Amino acid sequence: MKKILFHAMFFYVLSAWFFLFCGMASAQGSSVMPPGSDIGASSPKVSEKSVFNRCAEKIKGLFYSTLEKTRSWRLKSVRQLLFKKVEINPRSPEGLMNSCHALVKENQKERALDACQSVVYAVSVGTVGNMAGYEILGAEASFESYKLLNALGRQEEAGETLLWAVKNAPASWPRLSEARKYLKKYGLK
């Protein structure tokens, strides 16, 4: 079961990175113009499909190499591989969330909690923008923080974190109903 959850976490993180890659690829270096546009006529046009295909190939390679390392349970190697391949800043919300999940797997709960709470802070103060993907990442980090605080025996703080996660989570967050069930279980509203 833990193995399945661990792989599911990578699917979630990789899908977020996929959109990050596509956004960076279209913003940097590619000149995708609407049909019939004269602006940038002298620059070579790159179709959105080719940008998408390049992004998909990068993500596919990253996924298979990560999956291979995960199967052998070399977690530190997995974390290093993800940062190296994606060229993500380890202090970015995506990098911190990846660290949080890897540290949870390594049973380093205090360090994982620090990483998760850093994601929540970065998203809540708006240092990464107001994109829905980051709001979902923040909600996921809050929920993970709740579980870590609960495991560390800090129930009061865990309850406050869970309440904050549910109140600030976007409606599109897939685990919102699960978090609400935990709220009801602990008598919080």
Contact map, one row per residue, 1 for C-alpha under 8 A:
111110000000000000000000000000000000000000000000000000000000000000000000000000000000000000000000000000000000000000000000000000000000000000000000000000000000000000000000000000000000000000000
111111000000000000000000000000000000000000000000000000000000000000000000000000000000000000000000000000000000000000000000000000000000000000000000000000000000000000000000000000000000000000000
111111100000000000000000000000000000000000000000000000000000000000000000000000000000000000000000000000000000000000000000000000000000000000000000000000000000000000000000000000000000000000000
111111110000000000000000000000000000000000000000000000000000000000000000000000000000000000000000000000000000000000000000000000000000000000000000000000000000000000000000000000000000000000000
111111111000000000000000000000000000000000000000000000000000000000000000000000000000000000000000000000000000000000000000000000000000000000000000000000000000000000000000000000000000000000000
011111111100000000000000000000000000000000000000000000000000000000000000000000000000000000000000000000001000000000000000000000000000000000000000000000000000000000000000000000000000000000000
001111111110000000000000000000000000000000000000000000000000000000100000000000000000000000000000000000000000000000000000000000000000000000000000000000000000000000000000000000000000000000000
000111111111000000000000000000000000000000000000000000000000000000000000000000000000000000000000000000000000000000000000000000000000000000000000000000000000000000000000000000000000000000000
000011111111100000000000000000000000000000000000000000000000000000000000000000000000000000000000000010000000000000000000000000000000000000000000000000000000000000000000000000000000000000000
000001111111110000000000000000000000000000000000000000000000000000000000000000000000000000000000000000000000000000000000000000000000000000000000000000000000000000000000000000000000000000000
000000111111111000000000000000000000000000000000000000000000000000000000000000000000000000000000000000000000000000000000000000000000000000000000000000000000000000000000000000000000000000000
000000011111111100000000000000000000000000000000000000000000000000000000000000000000000000000000000000000000000000000000000000000000000000000000000000000000000000000000000000000000000000000
000000001111111110000000000000000000000000000000000000000000000000000000000000000000000000000100010000000000000000000000000000000000000000000000000000000000000000000000000000000000000000000
000000000111111111000000000000000000000000000000000000000010001000000000000000000000000000000000000000000000000000000000000000000000000000000000000000000000000000000000000000000000000000000
000000000011111111100000000000000000000000000000000000000000000000000000000000000000000000000000000000000000000000000000000000000000000000000000000000000000000000000000000000000000000000000
000000000001111111110000000000000000000000000000000000000000000000000000000000000000000000000000000000000000000000000000000000000000100000000000000000000000000000000000000000000000000000000
000000000000111111111000000000000000000000000000000000000010000000000000000000000000010000000100000000000000000000000000000000000000000000000000000000000000000000000000000000000000000000000
000000000000011111111100000000000000000000000000000000110010000000000000000000000000000000000000000000000000000000000000000000000000000000000000000000000000000000000000000000000000000000000
000000000000001111111110000000000000000000000000000000000000000000000000000000000000000000000000000000000000000000000000000000000000000000000000000000000000000000000000000000000000000000000
000000000000000111111111000000000000000000000000000000000000000000000000000000000000000000000000000000000000000000000000000000000000000000000000000000000000000000000000000000000000000000000
000000000000000011111111100000000000000000000000000000100000000000000000000000000000000000000000000000000000000000000000000000000000000000000000000000000000000000000000000000000000000000000
000000000000000001111111110000000000000000000000001100100000000000000000000000000000000000000000000000000000000000000000000000000000000000000000000000000000000000000000000000000000000000000
000000000000000000111111111000000000000000000000000000000000000000000000000000000000000000000000000000000000000000000000000000000000000000000000000000000000000000000000000000000000000000000
000000000000000000011111111100000000000000000000000000000000000000000000000000000000000000000000000000000000000000000000000000000000000000000000000000000000000000000000000000000000000000000
000000000000000000001111111111000000000000000000001000100000000000000000000000000000000000000000000000000000000000000000000000000000000000000000000000000000000000000000000000000000000000000
000000000000000000000111111111110000000000000001001000000000000000000000000000000000000000000000000000000000000000000000000000000000000000000000000000000000000000000000000000000000000000000
000000000000000000000011111111000000000000000000000000000000000000000000000000000000000000000000000000000000000000000000000000000000000000000000000000000000000000000000000000000000000000000
000000000000000000000001111111000000000000000000000000000000000000000000000000000000000000000000000000000000000000000000000000000000000000000000000000000000000000000000000000000000000000000
000000000000000000000000111111100000000000000000000000000000000000000000000000000000000000000000000000000000000000000000000000000000000000000000000000000000000000000000000000000000000000000
000000000000000000000000111111110000000000001100001000000000000000000000000000000000000000000000000000000000000000000000000000000000000000000000000000000000000000000000000000000000000000000
000000000000000000000000010011111000000100111100000000000000000000000000000000000000000000000000000000000000000000000000000000000000000000000000000000000000000000000000000000000000000000000
000000000000000000000000010001111100000000001111000000000000000000000000000000000000000000000000000000000000000000000000000000000000000000000000000000000000000000000000000000000000000000000
000000000000000000000000000000111110101100001000000000000000000000000000000000000000000000000000000000000000000000000000000000000000000000000000000000000000000000000000000000000000000000000
000000000000000000000000000000011111100000000000000000000000000000000000000000000000000000000000000000000000000000000000000000000000000000000000000000000000000000000000000000000000000000000
000000000000000000000000000000001111100000000000000000000000000000000000000000000000000000000000000000000000000000000000000000000000000000000000000000000000000000000000000000000000000000000
000000000000000000000000000000000111110000000000000000000000000000000000000000000000000000000000000000000000000000000000000000000000000000000000000000000000000000000000000000000000000000000
000000000000000000000000000000001111111110000000000000000000000000000000000000000000000000000000000000000000000000000000000000000000000000000000000000000000000000000000000000000000000000000
000000000000000000000000000000000001111110000000000000000000000000000000000000000000000000000000000000000000000000000000000000000000000000000000000000000000000000000000000000000000000000000
000000000000000000000000000000001000111110000000000000000000000000000000000000000000000000000000000000000000000000000000000000000000000000000000000000000000000000000000000000000000000000000
000000000000000000000000000000101000111111100000000000000000000000000000000000000000000000000000000000000000000000000000000000000000000000000000000000000000000000000000000000000000000000000
000000000000000000000000000000000000111111110000000000000000000000000000000000000000000000000000000000000000000000000000000000000000000000000000000000000000000000000000000000000000000000000
000000000000000000000000000000000000000111110000000000000000000000000000000000000000000000000000000000000000000000000000000000000000000000000000000000000000000000000000000000000000000000000
000000000000000000000000000000100000000111111000000000000000000000000000000000000000000000000000000000000000000000000000000000000000000000000000000000000000000000000000000000000000000000000
000000000000000000000000000000100000000011111100000000000000000000000000000000000000000000000000000000000000000000000000000000000000000000000000000000000000000000000000000000000000000000000
000000000000000000000000000001111000000000111110000000000000000000000000000000000000000000000000000000000000000000000000000000000000000000000000000000000000000000000000000000000000000000000
000000000000000000000000000001110000000000011111011000000000000000000000000000000000000000000000000000000000000000000000000000000000000000000000000000000000000000000000000000000000000000000
000000000000000000000000000000010000000000001111111000000000000000000000000000000000000000000000000000000000000000000000000000000000000000000000000000000000000000000000000000000000000000000
000000000000000000000000010000010000000000000111111100000000000000000000000000000000000000000000000000000000000000000000000000000000000000000000000000000000000000000000000000000000000000000
000000000000000000000000000000000000000000000011111110000000000000000000000000000000000000000000000000000000000000000000000000000000000000000000000000000000000000000000000000000000000000000
000000000000000000000000000000000000000000000111111111000000000000000000000000000000000000000000000000000000000000000000000000000000000000000000000000000000000000000000000000000000000000000
000000000000000000000100110001000000000000000111111111100000000000000000000000000000000000000000000000000000000000000000000000000000000000000000000000000000000000000000000000000000000000000
000000000000000000000100000000000000000000000001111111110000000000000000000000000000000000000000000000000000000000000000000000000000000000000000000000000000000000000000000000000000000000000
000000000000000000000000000000000000000000000000111111111000000000000000000000000000000000000000000000000000000000000000000000000000000000000000000000000000000000000000000000000000000000000
000000000000000000000000000000000000000000000000011111111100000000000000000000000000000000000000000000000000000000000000000000000000000000000000000000000000000000000000000000000000000000000
000000000000000001001100100000000000000000000000001111111110000000000000000000000000000000000000000000000000000000000000000000000000000000000000000000000000000000000000000000000000000000000
000000000000000001000000000000000000000000000000000111111111000000000000000000000000000000000000000000000000000000000000000000000000000000000000000000000000000000000000000000000000000000000
000000000000000000000000000000000000000000000000000011111111100000000000000000000000000000000000000000000000000000000000000000000000000000000000000000000000000000000000000000000000000000000
000000000000000000000000000000000000000000000000000001111111110000000000000000000000000000000000000000000000000000000000000000000000000000000000000000000000000000000000000000000000000000000
000000000000010011000000000000000000000000000000000000111111111000000000000000000000000000000000000000000000000000000000000000000000000000000000000000000000000000000000000000000000000000000
000000000000000000000000000000000000000000000000000000011111111100000000000000000000000000000000000000000000000000000000000000000000000000000000000000000000000000000000000000000000000000000
000000000000000000000000000000000000000000000000000000001111111110000000000000000000000000000000000000000000000000000000000000000000000000000000000000000000000000000000000000000000000000000
000000000000000000000000000000000000000000000000000000000111111111000000000000000100110000000000000000000000000000000000000000000000000000000000000000000000000000000000000000000000000000000
000000000000010000000000000000000000000000000000000000000011111111100000000000000000000000000000000000000000000000000000000000000000000000000000000000000000000000000000000000000000000000000
000000000000000000000000000000000000000000000000000000000001111111110000000000000000000000000000000000000000000000000000000000000000000000000000000000000000000000000000000000000000000000000
000000000000000000000000000000000000000000000000000000000000111111111000000000000000000000000000000000000000000000000000000000000000000000000000000000000000000000000000000000000000000000000
000000000000000000000000000000000000000000000000000000000000011111111100000001001100000000000000000000000000000000000000000000000000000000000000000000000000000000000000000000000000000000000
000000100000000000000000000000000000000000000000000000000000001111111110000000000000000000000000000000000000000000000000000000000000000000000000000000000000000000000000000000000000000000000
000000000000000000000000000000000000000000000000000000000000000111111111000000000000000000000000000000000000000000000000000000000000000000000000000000000000000000000000000000000000000000000
000000000000000000000000000000000000000000000000000000000000000011111111111011000000000000000000000000000000000000000000000000000000000000000000000000000000000000000000000000000000000000000
000000000000000000000000000000000000000000000000000000000000000001111111111001000000000000000000000000000000000000000000000000000000000000000000000000000000000000000000000000000000000000000
000000000000000000000000000000000000000000000000000000000000000000111111110000000000000000000000000000000000000000000000000000000000000000000000000000000000000000000000000000000000000000000
000000000000000000000000000000000000000000000000000000000000000000011111110000000000000000000000000000000000000000000000000000000000000000000000000000000000000000000000000000000000000000000
000000000000000000000000000000000000000000000000000000000000000000001111111000000000000000000000000000000000000000000000000000000000000000000000000000000000000000000000000000000000000000000
000000000000000000000000000000000000000000000000000000000000000000001111111111000000000000000000000000000000000000000000000000000000000000000000000000000000000000000000000000000000000000000
000000000000000000000000000000000000000000000000000000000000000000001100111111100000000000000000000001001100000000000000000000000000000000000000000000000000000000000000000000000000000000000
000000000000000000000000000000000000000000000000000000000000000000000000011111110000000000000000000001000000000000000000000000000000000000000000000000000000000000000000000000000000000000000
000000000000000000000000000000000000000000000000000000000000000000001000011111111000000000000000000000000000000000000000000000000000000000000000000000000000000000000000000000000000000000000
000000000000000000000000000000000000000000000000000000000000000001001100011111111100000000000000000000000000000000000000000000000000000000000000000000000000000000000000000000000000000000000
000000000000000000000000000000000000000000000000000000000000000000000000001111111110000000000000011001000000000000000000000000000000000000000000000000000000000000000000000000000000000000000
000000000000000000000000000000000000000000000000000000000000000000000000000111111111000000000000000000000000000000000000000000000000000000000000000000000000000000000000000000000000000000000
000000000000000000000000000000000000000000000000000000000000000001000000000011111111100000000000000000000000000000000000000000000000000000000000000000000000000000000000000000000000000000000
000000000000000000000000000000000000000000000000000000000000010001000000000001111111111100000000000000000000000000000000000000000000000000000000000000000000000000000000000000000000000000000
000000000000000000000000000000000000000000000000000000000000000000000000000000111111111111000010000000000000000000000000000000000000000000000000000000000000000000000000000000000000000000000
000000000000000000000000000000000000000000000000000000000000000000000000000000011111111100000000000000000000000000000000000000000000000000000000000000000000000000000000000000000000000000000
000000000000000000000000000000000000000000000000000000000000010000000000000000001111111000000000000000000000000000000000000000000000000000000000000000000000000000000000000000000000000000000
000000000000000010000000000000000000000000000000000000000000010000000000000000000111111100000000000000000000000000000000000000000000000000000000000000000000000000000000000000000000000000000
000000000000000000000000000000000000000000000000000000000000000000000000000000000111111110000000000000000000000000000000000000000000000000000000000000000000000000000000000000000000000000000
000000000000000000000000000000000000000000000000000000000000000000000000000000000111011111010110000000000000000000000000000000000000000000000000000000000000000000000000000000000000000000000
000000000000000000000000000000000000000000000000000000000000000000000000000000000010001111110010000000000000000000000000000000000000000000000000000000000000000000000000000000000000000000000
000000000000000000000000000000000000000000000000000000000000000000000000000000000010000111110111001000000000000000000000000000000000000000000000000000000000000000000000000000000000000000000
000000000000000000000000000000000000000000000000000000000000000000000000000000000000000011111011000000000000000000000000000000000000000000000000000000000000000000000000000000000000000000000
000000000000000000000000000000000000000000000000000000000000000000000000000000000000000111111111000000000000000000000010000000000000000000000000000000000000000000000000000000000000000000000
000000000000000000000000000000000000000000000000000000000000000000000000000000000000000000111111100000000000000000000110011000010000000010000000000000000000000000000000000000000000000000000
000000000000100010000000000000000000000000000000000000000000000000000000000000000000000101011111110000000000000000000010000000000000000010000000000000000000000000000000000000000000000000000
000000000000000000000000000000000000000000000000000000000000000000000000000000000010000111111111111000000000000000000000000000000000000000000000000000000000000000000000000000000000000000000
000000000000000000000000000000000000000000000000000000000000000000000000000000000000000001111111111100000000000000110110000000000000000000000000000000000000000000000000000000000000000000000
000000000000000000000000000000000000000000000000000000000000000000000000000000000000000000001111111110000000000000110010000000000000000010001000000000000000000000000000000000000000000000000
000000000000100000000000000000000000000000000000000000000000000000000000000000100000000000000111111111000000000000000000000000000000000000000000000000000000000000000000000000000000000000000
000000000000000000000000000000000000000000000000000000000000000000000000000000100000000001000011111111100000000100100000000000000000000000000000000000000000000000000000000000000000000000000
000000000000000000000000000000000000000000000000000000000000000000000000000000000000000000000001111111110000001111110000000000000000000000000000000000000000000000000000000000000000000000000
000000001000000000000000000000000000000000000000000000000000000000000000000000000000000000000000111111111000000100000000000000000000000000000000000000000000000000000000000000000000000000000
000000000000000000000000000000000000000000000000000000000000000000000000001100100000000000000000011111111100000100000000000000000000000000000000000000000000000000000000000000000000000000000
000000000000000000000000000000000000000000000000000000000000000000000000000000000000000000000000001111111111101100000000000000000000000000000000000000000000000000000000000000000000000000000
000000000000000000000000000000000000000000000000000000000000000000000000000000000000000000000000000111111111100100000000000000000000000000000000000000000000000000000000000000000000000000000
000001000000000000000000000000000000000000000000000000000000000000000000001000000000000000000000000011111111000000000000000000000000000000000000000000000000000000000000000000000000000000000
000000000000000000000000000000000000000000000000000000000000000000000000001000000000000000000000000001111111000000000000000000000000000000000000000000000000000000000000000000000000000000000
000000000000000000000000000000000000000000000000000000000000000000000000000000000000000000000000000000111111100000000000000000000000000000000000000000000000000000000000000000000000000000000
000000000000000000000000000000000000000000000000000000000000000000000000000000000000000000000000000000111111111100000000000000000000000000000000000000000000000000000000000000000000000000000
000000000000000000000000000000000000000000000000000000000000000000000000000000000000000000000000000000110011111110000000000000000000000000000000000100010000000000000000000000000000000000000
000000000000000000000000000000000000000000000000000000000000000000000000000000000000000000000000000000000001111111000000000000000000000000000000000100000000000000000000000000000000000000000
000000000000000000000000000000000000000000000000000000000000000000000000000000000000000000000000000100100001111111100000000000000000000000000000000000000000000000000000000000000000000000000
000000000000000000000000000000000000000000000000000000000000000000000000000000000000000000000000001111110001111111110000000000000000000000000000000100000000000000000000000000000000000000000
000000000000000000000000000000000000000000000000000000000000000000000000000000000000000000000000000100000000111111111000000000000000000000000001100110000000000000000000000000000000000000000
000000000000000000000000000000000000000000000000000000000000000000000000000000000000000000000000000100000000011111111100000000000000000000000000000000000000000000000000000000000000000000000
000000000000000000000000000000000000000000000000000000000000000000000000000000000000000000000001101100000000001111111110000000000000000000000000000000000000000000000000000000000000000000000
000000000000000000000000000000000000000000000000000000000000000000000000000000000000000000000001100100000000000111111111000000000000000000001101100000000000000000000000000000000000000000000
000000000000000000000000000000000000000000000000000000000000000000000000000000000000000000000000000000000000000011111111100000000000000000001100100000000000000000000000000000000000000000000
000000000000000000000000000000000000000000000000000000000000000000000000000000000000000000001001000000000000000001111111110000000000000000000000000000000000000000000000000000000000000000000
000000000000000000000000000000000000000000000000000000000000000000000000000000000000000000011101100000000000000000111111111000000000000011001000000000000000000000000000000000000000000000000
000000000000000000000000000000000000000000000000000000000000000000000000000000000000000000000000000000000000000000011111111100000000000001101100000000000000000000000000000000000000000000000
000000000000000000000000000000000000000000000000000000000000000000000000000000000000000000000000000000000000000000001111111110000000000000000000000000000000000000000000000000000000000000000
000000000000000000000000000000000000000000000000000000000000000000000000000000000000000000001000000000000000000000000111111111110000000000000000000000000000000000000000000000000000000000000
000000000000000000000000000000000000000000000000000000000000000000000000000000000000000000001000000000000000000000000011111111111100011011000000000000000000000000000000000000000000000000000
000000000000000000000000000000000000000000000000000000000000000000000000000000000000000000000000000000000000000000000001111111100000000001000000000000000000000000000000000000000000000000000
000000000000000000000000000000000000000000000000000000000000000000000000000000000000000000000000000000000000000000000000111111100000000000000000000000000000000000000000000000000000000000000
000000000000000000000000000000000000000000000000000000000000000000000000000000000000000000000000000000000000000000000000011111111100000000000000000000000000000000000000000000000000000000000
000000000000000000000000000000000000000000000000000000000000000000000000000000000000000000000000000000000000000000000000011111111000000000000000000000000000000000000000000000000000000000000
000000000000000000000000000000000000000000000000000000000000000000000000000000000000000000001000000000000000000000000000011001111100010000000000000000000000000000000000000000000000000000000
000000000000000000000000000000000000000000000000000000000000000000000000000000000000000000000000000000000000000000000000001001111110010000000000000000000000000000000000000000000000000000000
000000000000000000000000000000000000000000000000000000000000000000000000000000000000000000000000000000000000000000000000001001011111011000000000000000000000000000000000000000000000000000000
000000000000000000000000000000000000000000000000000000000000000000000000000000000000000000000000000000000000000000000000000000001111111000000000000000000000000000000000000000000000000000000
000000000000000000000000000000000000000000000000000000000000000000000000000000000000000000000000000000000000000000000000000000000111111100000000000000000000000000000000010000000000000000000
000000000000000100000000000000000000000000000000000000000000000000000000000000000000000000000000000000000000000000000000000000000011111110000000000000000000000000000000000000000000000000000
000000000000000000000000000000000000000000000000000000000000000000000000000000000000000000000000000000000000000000000000001000011111111111000000000000000000000000000000000000000000000000000
000000000000000000000000000000000000000000000000000000000000000000000000000000000000000000000000000000000000000000000000001000000111111111100000000000000000000000000000110000000000000000000
000000000000000000000000000000000000000000000000000000000000000000000000000000000000000000000000000000000000000000000000000000000001111111110000000000000000000000000000110110000000000000000
000000000000000000000000000000000000000000000000000000000000000000000000000000000000000000001100100000000000000000000010001000000000111111111000000000000000000000000000000000000000000000000
000000000000000000000000000000000000000000000000000000000000000000000000000000000000000000000000000000000000000000000011001100000000011111111100000000000000000000000000100000000000000000000
000000000000000000000000000000000000000000000000000000000000000000000000000000000000000000000000000000000000000000000001000000000000001111111110000000000000000000001101110010000000000000000
000000000000000000000000000000000000000000000000000000000000000000000000000000000000000000000000000000000000000000000000000000000000000111111111000000000000000000000000000000100000000000000
000000000000000000000000000000000000000000000000000000000000000000000000000000000000000000000000100000000000000000011011000000000000000011111111100000000000000000000000000000000000000000000
000000000000000000000000000000000000000000000000000000000000000000000000000000000000000000000000000000000000000000011001000000000000000001111111110000000000000011011000000000000000000000000
000000000000000000000000000000000000000000000000000000000000000000000000000000000000000000000000000000000000000000000000000000000000000000111111111000000000000011001000000000000010000000000
000000000000000000000000000000000000000000000000000000000000000000000000000000000000000000000000000000000000000010010000000000000000000000011111111100000000000000000000000000000000000000000
000000000000000000000000000000000000000000000000000000000000000000000000000000000000000000000000000000000000000010011000000000000000000000001111111110000000010010000000000000000000000000000
000000000000000000000000000000000000000000000000000000000000000000000000000000000000000000000000000000000000000000000000000000000000000000000111111111000000111011000000000000000000000000000
000000000000000000000000000000000000000000000000000000000000000000000000000000000000000000000000000000000000000000000000000000000000000000000011111111100000010000000000000000000000000000000
000000000000000000000000000000000000000000000000000000000000000000000000000000000000000000000000000000000000110110000000000000000000000000000001111111110000010000000000000000000000000000000
000000000000000000000000000000000000000000000000000000000000000000000000000000000000000000000000000000000000000010000000000000000000000000000000111111111110110000000000000000000000000000000
000000000000000000000000000000000000000000000000000000000000000000000000000000000000000000000000000000000000000000000000000000000000000000000000011111111110010000000000000000000000000000000
000000000000000000000000000000000000000000000000000000000000000000000000000000000000000000000000000000000000000000000000000000000000000000000000001111111100000000000000000000000000000000000
000000000000000000000000000000000000000000000000000000000000000000000000000000000000000000000000000000000000100000000000000000000000000000000000000111111100000000000000000000000000000000000
000000000000000000000000000000000000000000000000000000000000000000000000000000000000000000000000000000000000000000000000000000000000000000000000000011111110000000000000000000000000000000000
000000000000000000000000000000000000000000000000000000000000000000000000000000000000000000000000000000000000000000000000000000000000000000000000000011111111110000000000000000000000000000000
000000000000000000000000000000000000000000000000000000000000000000000000000000000000000000000000000000000000000000000000000000000000000000000000000011001111111000000000000000000000000000000
000000000000000000000000000000000000000000000000000000000000000000000000000000000000000000000000000000000000000000000000000000000000000000000000000000000111111100000000000000000000000000000
000000000000000000000000000000000000000000000000000000000000000000000000000000000000000000000000000000000000000000000000000000000000000000000000010010000111111110000000000000000000000000000
000000000000000000000000000000000000000000000000000000000000000000000000000000000000000000000000000000000000000000000000000000000000000000000000111111000111111111000000000000000000000000000
000000000000000000000000000000000000000000000000000000000000000000000000000000000000000000000000000000000000000000000000000000000000000000000000010000000011111111100000000000000000001001010
000000000000000000000000000000000000000000000000000000000000000000000000000000000000000000000000000000000000000000000000000000000000000000000000000000000001111111110000000000000000000000000
000000000000000000000000000000000000000000000000000000000000000000000000000000000000000000000000000000000000000000000000000000000000000000000110110000000000111111111000000000000000000000000
000000000000000000000000000000000000000000000000000000000000000000000000000000000000000000000000000000000000000000000000000000000000000000000110010000000000011111111100000000000010001000000
000000000000000000000000000000000000000000000000000000000000000000000000000000000000000000000000000000000000000000000000000000000000000000000000000000000000001111111110000000000000001000011
000000000000000000000000000000000000000000000000000000000000000000000000000000000000000000000000000000000000000000000000000000000000000000000100000000000000000111111111000000000000000000000
000000000000000000000000000000000000000000000000000000000000000000000000000000000000000000000000000000000000000000000000000000000000000000100110000000000000000011111111100000000000000000000
000000000000000000000000000000000000000000000000000000000000000000000000000000000000000000000000000000000000000000000000000000000000000000100000000000000000000001111111100000010011000000000
000000000000000000000000000000000000000000000000000000000000000000000000000000000000000000000000000000000000000000000000000000000000000000000000000000000000000000111111100000000000000000000
000000000000000000000000000000000000000000000000000000000000000000000000000000000000000000000000000000000000000000000000000000000000000000100000000000000000000000011111110000000000000000000
000000000000000000000000000000000000000000000000000000000000000000000000000000000000000000000000000000000000000000000000000000000000001101100000000000000000000000001111111010010000000000000
000000000000000000000000000000000000000000000000000000000000000000000000000000000000000000000000000000000000000000000000000000000001001100100000000000000000000000000001111110000000000000000
000000000000000000000000000000000000000000000000000000000000000000000000000000000000000000000000000000000000000000000000000000000000000000000000000000000000000000000000111110010000000000000
000000000000000000000000000000000000000000000000000000000000000000000000000000000000000000000000000000000000000000000000000000000000000100000000000000000000000000000000011111000000000000000
000000000000000000000000000000000000000000000000000000000000000000000000000000000000000000000000000000000000000000000000000000000000000100100000000000000000000000000000111111110000000000000
000000000000000000000000000000000000000000000000000000000000000000000000000000000000000000000000000000000000000000000000000000000000000000000000000000000000000000000000000111111000000000000
000000000000000000000000000000000000000000000000000000000000000000000000000000000000000000000000000000000000000000000000000000000000000000010000000000000000000000000000000011111110000000000
000000000000000000000000000000000000000000000000000000000000000000000000000000000000000000000000000000000000000000000000000000000000000000000000000000000000000000000100101011111111000000000
000000000000000000000000000000000000000000000000000000000000000000000000000000000000000000000000000000000000000000000000000000000000000000000000000000000000000000000000000001111111100000000
000000000000000000000000000000000000000000000000000000000000000000000000000000000000000000000000000000000000000000000000000000000000000000000000000000000000000000000000000000111111110000000
000000000000000000000000000000000000000000000000000000000000000000000000000000000000000000000000000000000000000000000000000000000000000000000010000000000000000001000100000000111111111000000
000000000000000000000000000000000000000000000000000000000000000000000000000000000000000000000000000000000000000000000000000000000000000000000000000000000000000000000100000000011111111100000
000000000000000000000000000000000000000000000000000000000000000000000000000000000000000000000000000000000000000000000000000000000000000000000000000000000000000000000000000000001111111110000
000000000000000000000000000000000000000000000000000000000000000000000000000000000000000000000000000000000000000000000000000000000000000000000000000000000000000000000000000000000111111111000
000000000000000000000000000000000000000000000000000000000000000000000000000000000000000000000000000000000000000000000000000000000000000000000000000000000000001001100000000000000011111111111
000000000000000000000000000000000000000000000000000000000000000000000000000000000000000000000000000000000000000000000000000000000000000000000000000000000000000000000000000000000001111111111
000000000000000000000000000000000000000000000000000000000000000000000000000000000000000000000000000000000000000000000000000000000000000000000000000000000000000000000000000000000000111111110
000000000000000000000000000000000000000000000000000000000000000000000000000000000000000000000000000000000000000000000000000000000000000000000000000000000000001000000000000000000000011111110
000000000000000000000000000000000000000000000000000000000000000000000000000000000000000000000000000000000000000000000000000000000000000000000000000000000000000000000000000000000000001111111
000000000000000000000000000000000000000000000000000000000000000000000000000000000000000000000000000000000000000000000000000000000000000000000000000000000000001000100000000000000000001111111
000000000000000000000000000000000000000000000000000000000000000000000000000000000000000000000000000000000000000000000000000000000000000000000000000000000000000000100000000000000000001100111
